[in-house]
Amino acid sequence: MNPIQLFELASRQAEWLSVRQQVVATNIANANTPKYLAKDITPFDAVLDRTAMVQGMAVTQPGHMASNDLSDENIAIEESQLNDEIGVQESGNSVAIAEELTKTGEIKRQHELNTSLMSSFHRMMLMTVKR
């Protein structure tokens, strides 16, 4: 069993959040660009599955479900699903500003959680070293 490398996991999530923020910012910047299709990136769960940092459950019986096996090792940027409210606008653009701003708020919350967990873990490690 491989140990979970908490700092490496947090670093990988911070990298993923950075890429996602860039994609969302690009979507917002191109909100008025004709025929621009909104983009998003693969979920962080899929990135973890591909990097094999987190060990999945073992399949010991034929009836057990296997984990998802995704072949691409990079964070993939893909077209975002169409928003039911706006769909594709008359100009051919599919960017929904409200949805993109919601994604920005999610990214901010995830980043704050990531950094607060890392600082708490760091303080805990320092307390054990002092003793």
N, C-alpha and C positions, 0 to 999 in steps of 0.2 A: 504494500500500500504506500503510495506516494504522499508525503506531507503536503498540506495546503500552504503554499507560499503566499501569505497575506499581502505583503508589500508588492509582490509581482502582480497579484490579482488586482489590487487597487491601481497600480500603474497601467495595467491593460485596460481597465475600465475608464480611467482618465483619458487615455488615448482614444478610446471609442467615443467618449463624450465630446472630445475635441473635434473629431471627424464629423460627428452628428451635428454639432453646432455650426460647423462650416457649411454643411449641406443645407441646413435650415436657413442660415443667413443668405445663402445663394438663392434659395427659393423666394425669400422675402424681397431680395434685390431685384429679382426677375418677375415680380408680381404683375407688372404691366407689359411684359415682353410678349408679343404675339406668338402663339404656338409653343410656348414654353410649358413643358410638363413637369410638375412638382416631383422631387426626388426624396428618398429617404434611404437609410442604411439598414443592414440586417440587424435584428435584435441582438443584444449582448449575450443572451442565452445561447444563441447559435454560434457566436464567436467562441464562447467557453467550450462548447461541445467540440468544435473543430480544433482547438488548441490542446485539448486533452489535459488541461490543468486540473480539472475537477474530475475525479474518478466516478464513473457511472456505476450503477448496480450490476452485479455479475448475473449473466444469464446461465443458470444452472439446470433449468428444465426447458424442454421444447416449448412449453406454453408461456414462458416468460416473454415480456416485450423487450425488444432490443432498443437501445438508445438511437437517436437520429444520427446517421452517418452523413455528414456534409463534406463534400470533397474540396471546396475552395477554402484556402487558408487565410485569405485576406478579408477585410471588412468590405463587403460589396455594397456599392451604391446602386440602387434600383429605382424604377419609377414608383412613386407613391400611389396608393389606391385612390380612386376618385372619391371626392367628398360628395355625399348625397345631396347636400344643400346647394352647392354651386355646380357640380359636375364640370363639364368643359364649357368655358365661357365662349361667347361669340367670337372672340379673337383667337380661340384655340388654346388658351391658357387654362391650366388646371390648378393654380395656386389659390388656396383659401387662406387669407391672412390670419383669420381667427384660429384656424387649426395650427398654423405655423407658430403663432405666438404661444399657443398652448404647449407645443413641443419645446419651445424655448424655456417655459416655466418648468417643465419636467426635467430638462437638462440641468437647469440651475439647482433644483432640489436634489437630483441624483449626485451632482458634484459636491454640494454641501454635505450630504450624507457620507459620501466617500471620504472627504477630507476630515470630517469630525470623527469617523470611525478610526481612521489612520492615526490621528493625533491621540485619541484615547488609547489605542493599542500601543503607541510609542511611549506614552506616559506609564502604562502598565509595565512595559519592558524595562523602563528606567527604574521603576520602584523595585523590581525584582533584582536588578543588578546592584542597587544600593545596599541590599540586605546581605 
